[in-house]
Amino acid sequence: MKLDPRTVAVHAYEVAPGRILAGDPRPSAVELWKSPDGSVHGGVWEMSEGTLGGVDVDELVHVVQGRVSVTFDDTGEGLELAAGDVATFTRGRTMTWVVSERFRAVFAGAV
């Protein structure tokens, strides 16, 4: 199957209100693939402008649209990501994501 990650339909989902730190971020996603044992999956994730805390994932992302600033809560270290960038994240390092321009990425990671 071939898809354009910039236009594939994604579906909104709710996050706990306490995780929304600023603005009105609206996350949405679509899972496009899952391993037979269900331990790994991949798809497209999108979020509108705003700040979301408590992000804790084990995955690789390839940014296809937008901009985000990611700050690791334990060290204060930050990453600036934009279209074309690839980044990896390790579960256990909680992050805060500040989306300044609608953000969309292809992801693959542990469930």
Sine and cosine of phi, psi and omega as CSV:
sin_phi,cos_phi,sin_psi,cos_psi,sin_omega,cos_omega
0.00,0.00,0.71,-0.70,0.05,-1.00
-0.90,-0.44,0.76,-0.65,-0.01,-1.00
-0.72,-0.70,0.44,-0.90,0.13,-0.99
-0.99,-0.11,0.93,-0.38,-0.08,-1.00
-0.91,0.42,-0.26,0.97,0.03,-1.00
-0.98,0.19,-0.35,0.94,-0.10,-1.00
-0.82,-0.57,-0.13,0.99,-0.01,-1.00
-0.86,0.51,0.65,-0.76,-0.03,-1.00
-0.92,0.38,0.72,-0.69,0.08,-1.00
-0.88,-0.48,0.31,-0.95,-0.09,-1.00
-0.83,-0.56,0.75,-0.66,-0.03,-1.00
-0.90,0.43,0.53,-0.85,0.12,-0.99
-0.61,-0.79,0.38,-0.93,-0.05,-1.00
-1.00,0.03,0.56,-0.83,0.17,-0.99
-0.87,-0.49,0.41,-0.91,0.02,-1.00
-0.85,0.53,0.74,-0.68,-0.04,-1.00
-0.81,0.59,-0.54,0.84,0.00,-1.00
-0.91,0.41,-0.29,0.96,0.01,-1.00
-0.99,0.12,-0.31,0.95,0.03,-1.00
-0.99,0.11,0.93,-0.37,-0.10,-0.99
-0.99,-0.14,-0.41,0.91,0.01,-1.00
-0.30,-0.95,0.51,-0.86,0.04,-1.00
0.95,0.31,-0.41,-0.91,-0.02,-1.00
-0.72,-0.69,0.89,0.47,-0.04,-1.00
-0.91,0.42,0.70,-0.71,0.00,-1.00
-0.84,-0.54,0.98,-0.19,0.01,-1.00
-0.98,0.17,0.50,-0.86,0.10,-1.00
-0.48,-0.87,0.38,-0.93,-0.06,-1.00
-0.34,-0.94,0.23,-0.97,0.20,-0.98
-0.59,-0.80,0.74,-0.67,0.09,-1.00
-1.00,0.04,0.82,-0.57,-0.05,-1.00
-0.97,-0.25,-0.33,0.95,-0.05,-1.00
-0.41,-0.91,0.57,-0.82,0.10,-0.99
-0.60,-0.80,0.66,-0.76,0.02,-1.00
-0.90,0.43,0.42,-0.91,-0.02,-1.00
-0.81,0.58,-0.56,0.83,0.00,-1.00
-1.00,0.02,-0.02,1.00,0.07,-1.00
0.98,0.21,0.14,0.99,-0.08,-1.00
-1.00,0.04,-0.31,0.95,-0.03,-1.00
-0.73,-0.68,0.63,-0.78,0.05,-1.00
-0.56,-0.83,0.20,-0.98,0.02,-1.00
-0.51,-0.86,0.37,-0.93,0.00,-1.00
0.07,-1.00,-0.46,-0.89,0.00,-1.00
-0.82,-0.57,0.71,-0.70,0.01,-1.00
-0.82,-0.57,0.63,-0.78,-0.01,-1.00
-0.67,-0.75,0.53,-0.85,0.12,-0.99
-0.55,-0.83,0.66,-0.75,0.07,-1.00
-0.98,0.19,0.08,-1.00,-0.07,-1.00
-0.86,0.52,0.64,-0.77,0.03,-1.00
0.55,-0.84,-0.06,-1.00,-0.05,-1.00
-0.85,-0.53,0.79,-0.62,-0.02,-1.00
-0.83,-0.55,0.83,-0.56,0.02,-1.00
-0.97,-0.23,0.13,-0.99,0.06,-1.00
0.95,0.31,0.41,0.91,0.03,-1.00
-0.98,0.20,0.84,-0.55,-0.03,-1.00
-0.62,-0.79,0.99,-0.11,-0.09,-1.00
-0.75,-0.66,0.34,-0.94,0.07,-1.00
-0.86,-0.52,1.00,0.03,-0.13,-0.99
-0.34,-0.94,0.17,-0.98,0.12,-0.99
-0.93,-0.38,0.67,-0.74,0.08,-1.00
-0.80,-0.60,0.59,-0.80,0.13,-0.99
-0.87,-0.50,0.92,-0.39,-0.07,-1.00
-0.97,0.26,0.79,-0.62,0.02,-1.00
-0.92,-0.38,-0.23,0.97,-0.02,-1.00
-0.31,-0.95,0.60,-0.80,0.16,-0.99
1.00,0.03,-0.19,-0.98,-0.05,-1.00
-0.62,-0.79,0.60,-0.80,0.06,-1.00
-0.56,-0.83,0.58,-0.81,0.16,-0.99
-0.95,-0.32,0.83,-0.56,0.00,-1.00
-0.93,-0.36,0.79,-0.62,0.05,-1.00
-0.86,-0.50,0.79,-0.61,0.05,-1.00
-0.99,0.17,0.83,-0.55,-0.10,-0.99
-0.90,0.43,-0.51,0.86,-0.08,-1.00
-0.97,0.25,-0.49,0.87,-0.08,-1.00
-0.86,-0.51,-0.28,0.96,-0.09,-1.00
0.98,0.18,-0.03,1.00,0.04,-1.00
-0.88,0.48,0.60,-0.80,-0.03,-1.00
-0.77,-0.64,0.39,-0.92,0.09,-1.00
-0.77,-0.63,0.63,-0.78,0.14,-0.99
-0.94,-0.34,0.86,-0.51,-0.03,-1.00
-0.87,-0.49,0.63,-0.77,0.04,-1.00
-0.60,-0.80,0.13,-0.99,-0.03,-1.00
-0.74,0.67,0.75,-0.66,0.00,-1.00
0.99,-0.17,-0.34,0.94,-0.02,-1.00
-0.98,0.21,0.48,-0.88,0.11,-0.99
-0.82,-0.57,0.68,-0.73,0.02,-1.00
-0.61,-0.79,0.42,-0.91,0.09,-1.00
-0.86,-0.50,0.51,-0.86,0.00,-1.00
-0.72,-0.70,0.58,-0.81,-0.04,-1.00
-0.91,-0.42,0.79,-0.61,0.03,-1.00
-0.83,0.56,0.60,-0.80,-0.03,-1.00
0.97,-0.25,-0.21,0.98,0.07,-1.00
-0.93,-0.37,1.00,-0.10,-0.04,-1.00
-0.93,0.38,0.62,-0.78,-0.08,-1.00
-0.76,-0.65,0.34,-0.94,0.18,-0.98
-0.89,-0.45,0.76,-0.64,-0.01,-1.00
-0.94,-0.33,0.81,-0.58,0.07,-1.00
-0.91,-0.41,0.95,-0.30,-0.01,-1.00
-1.00,-0.05,0.87,-0.49,0.00,-1.00
-0.98,-0.18,-0.26,0.97,0.02,-1.00
-0.51,-0.86,0.79,-0.62,-0.09,-1.00
-0.54,0.84,0.82,-0.57,-0.17,-0.99
-0.94,-0.34,0.70,-0.72,0.05,-1.00
-0.63,-0.78,0.70,-0.72,-0.02,-1.00
-0.56,-0.83,0.49,-0.87,0.20,-0.98
-1.00,0.07,0.71,-0.71,-0.01,-1.00
-0.79,-0.61,0.44,-0.90,0.17,-0.99
-0.60,-0.80,0.75,-0.66,-0.03,-1.00
-0.16,-0.99,0.06,-1.00,0.03,-1.00
-0.97,0.26,0.59,-0.81,0.01,-1.00
-0.99,0.11,0.00,0.00,0.00,0.00
